[in-house]
Amino acid sequence: MAMARRSASHLLSSFRPFSLLLQPHLADSPSPAAAAAAASARRAMSAASALRARDEKDVARCRESMARMRNIGISAHIDSGKTTLTERVLYYTGRIHEIHEVRGRDGVGAKMDSMDLEREKGITIQSAATYCTWKDYQINIIDTPGHVDFTIEVERALRVLDGAILVLCSVGGVQSQSITVDRQMRRYEIPRVAFINKLDRMGADPWKVLNQARSKLRHHNAAVQVPIGLEEEFEGLVDLVEMKAYKFDGSSGQNVTASDVPLNMEDLVTEKRRELIEVVSEVDDQLAEAFLNDEPITANQLKAAIRRATVAQKFIPVYMGSAFKNKGVQPLLDGVLDYLPCPLEVDNYALDQNKSEEKVLLAGTPAEPLVALAFKLEEGRFGQLTYLRIYDGIIRKGDFIYNVNTGKKIKVPRLVRMHSNEMEDIQEAYAGQIVAVFGVDCASGDTFTDGTVKYTMTSMNVPEPVMSLAVSPISKDSGGQFSKALNRFQREDPTFRVGLDAESGQTIISGMGELHLDIYVERIKREYKVDAKVGKPRVNFRETITQRAEFDYLHKKQSGGQGQYGRVCGYIEPLPSGSDGKFEFDNMIIGQAIPSNFIPAIEKGFREACNSGSLIGHPVENLRIVLTDGASHQVDSSELAFKLAAIYALRQCYTSAKPVILEPVMKVELKFPTEFQGTVTGDMNKRKGIIVGNEQEGDDTIVVCHVPLNNMFGYATAIRSVTQGKGEFTMEYLEHNVVSQDVQMQLVNSYKAAKGTE
C-alpha cells in the first residue's frame, strides 16, 4: 500500500514541470464565462458613466432653466386691479389673444376669474394659477383674492411663491387689506415689488401712496419710475434706472416706444433718481461706496444693487401705471425678471421627521431627492386636482411618490400645468415649478417625497373661523349631495369648518365672514343642485374663567356587576396672558393615588368638558387644570369612570371660577365722504365700536375702529343707507374680548330660553 502511494507521488512530481509550463498560457486565455463577465462589467461602467454624464447634463439644463424662472403672486386690497393686471400680463406675453374685463360688458369676464360666481360678483374668490413666457423667462403667476374672507387663498399662495407684486391703488392708497397682505408677505419672507395702479383715475397721487407705504407698511422703498402726467393726462413713464421715457401705443398698449426724457421733467427725474440711489445705497454697501465717492453710477450698477437689496428683502422697488388703460405693464414684467429672485436664490426649509423635526435647508435643485408640497386642492371634472410646488428633485408621470404625512405610496397618473381652469399635460416637472396632479388623494399641506427622505414642509398659518351658520337641505332626498359638497369644500378650504350641533342636531358651517359663507351656500346650490335652508348667522363666542377654583369630585355608581368609581381633586385657574396654548393639564399627584394608566382618561374628560361651557354652551379656553389628588378602587375604577369624574368635576367648580364670555372683535376700516362723519361715527357708537384712528384723505374720512362682530351683521346695508351709497368698509378678525355684564346676562338668558323650548 505504501509502495503504491510513493509511486503515485512520483508520477505527480514528474508532471509538475509540465503544468508549470502551461500556467502562463492559462493566465493569458481566461474561460469564456470570465471573459463575458468582464465585458459586461466594462459595458455597465461605460453605461453608468454615460448615464452620469446625461444626468449631469439634465441637471445643468434644469438649473439653467430654473435661473430663467420666476414664481410670483399678485396680491392687494379689494378692487386695486389685481385680476385686470394679470389679464394684461397674459395678453402681452401671448398667453391670451384678446383682453376681457372683470365685469365686462361682453359677459366673458377676465381669464383668471373662471368661476361663474366670480364673473357675476366681479371679485376673485379662488386663487388661480397660470404661466407665461416673457423674454425667454418662464413666469408662474398666482392671482389671489383681495377680500379678507378669502385670506387663506392668499396665505397658501404666498407659502409657495418666491416673489410677489403688491398692487396699490393710486387713489385709495394703503388700505386695510394691503396691510394684511403685506404682513403675510413678511411672514413668509417674500421679496416683492410694488405697483401703484390706476394712475388714470381722478385724484391719483402716487407720491402720497409711496409715503403711505413707508409710514403704514414700514417699507424701505423708492420709485424706479416717474409718471408722465396724471389722471386724464397720463401718457407714459420715465424709467429712472435707464433714464428713458416710455409710451404705450396701439389699441391695447402693445407697442412700447422709448425716447429721451422730456425736457420739462429733467429736474424732477434727476431728483427722483438721486433719491432712488440714496435709498438703495443705505442697504447696499457696493452702491454706497460708489455713491459716497461721487462716482457716476451706471444703469447696470444700479440695477445690480436694486436686485441684491430686493432679493435680500431690504428694499422694495415701486413701479407705476394703469393696467386698465394698458400702460406700464411691460416695464413691470421687466422688473419681475430684473429684481425678483429665481427659485435657486430662495432659501426653503423642511423638517426632517427622522431627526425629531430638525430644520433642513433644501438645495432647490433637480439633482436632490423629490420634495413637493400640496398647497391647494380643487375638485375638478376628472377627480381631485392637487396643486404642487416642487422644492427639490424631479417628478415624472407614472412615478411612485410617498405622502410623508399619511405614509401612503401613490402613483402619479397625470401631471398638468395650469392656465386658470385650462390644463396642459406634461411628462415631467422639476424643482422650482408649480404643477398639478390628478387622482392623488391627500389633504392641503401634505408633503410628497420619492421615499428616500422623510421631510415635511413647514405648515401654513390658518386663521380660526369667526362666524357660523346653521344649514340644512330643503329636500330630504338631496342629503347625499349636500354631504358630498360640504366634504369637498372642507378639504379644499382649511378655514371652512363643518360641525354638528349636539343639542339641535343641525349642521353648522363656520368661516371667515358673511361673504365667505354666502359664497359656499351659493356654490352648494349651483354646483350640486341642492337648495339649502340657512339659519341666522351665529358668532363664535368663547368662554373662559377669571379666578382659581378648587374641585373634589367622586363619581360612584353601582348597578350590579362591576360598578364605576373615580375621585379627582385639584384646581382650575386662568392661563397667564400670552400663553401659547388655550388649554393646559398638569398632573401634580405624588405617589399612586390614581394609577398612571387612568391619567390620560382624566385629561380626555377635562378636554371634552371644555368643548361646551355652562354659560352659553360655547368652548372654554385659556384654562389650566391641575390634578393634585384622587382615589381609585381596585375593581370598580375604569377609564370611563375617571373620564366622567373629570367632566362632572369641571362642571362642579366652573361657576365658582367666575366664568365670562369672550366675543370676536373685528378691526373695521370705514371710508366715507367727510359730510357723513357725524352719522357714521354715531352709528358705530351704537354698535359699541371703539374708534382707534381717524384721518382725512382729500374729501374722505377714514375711520378705524374695533367693533364686536355680533353688532356688525347687516352693516353693509346700514353704511350704504347712512352715506347715500358712498361709504365702504372692510373688516378683519382682531381678537376675542370679554363682553360687558349686560351682554353676558342677555346671552345667558337667551341660551337658557332656547334650551327650555327644546
Secondary structure, DSSP 8 states (H G I E B T S, - for coil): -HHHHHHHHHHHHHHHHHHHHHHHHHHHS--HHHHHHHHHHHHHHHHHHHHHHHHHHHHHHHHHHHHTEEEEEEEESTTSSHHHHHHHHHHHTTS-SS---TT-TTS---TT--SHHHHHHTS--S-EEEEEEETTEEEEEEE---SGGGHHHHHHHHHH-SEEEEEEETTTBS-HHHHHHHHHHHHTT--EEEEEE-TTSTT--HHHHHHHHHHHS---EEESEEEES-GGG--EEEETTTTEEEEEESTTS-EEEEE---GGGHHHHHHHHHHHHHHHHTT-HHHHHHHHTT----HHHHHHHHHHHHHTTS-EEEEE-BTTTTBSHHHHHHHHHHHS--GGGS-EEEEEGGGTSEEEEE--STTS--EEEEEEEEEETTEEEEEEEEEESEEETT-EEEETTTTEEEE--EEEEEETTEEEE-SEEETT-EEEEES----TT-EEE-SS--EEE---------EEEEEEESSGGGHHHHHHHHHHHHHH-TT-EEEE-TTT--EEEEESSHHHHHHHHHHHHHHH---EEE---EE--EEEE-S-EEEEEEEEE-SSSS-EEEEEEEEEEE--TT-S-SEEEEE---SSSS-GGGHHHHHHHHHHHTTS-TTTS--B-SEEEEEEEEE--TTT--HHHHHHHHHHHHHHHHGGG-EEEEEEEEEEEEEEEGGGHHHHHHHHHHTT-EEEEEEEETTEEEEEEEEEGGG-TTHHHHHHHHTTT--EEEEEEEEEEE--HHHHHHHHHHHHHHHHH-
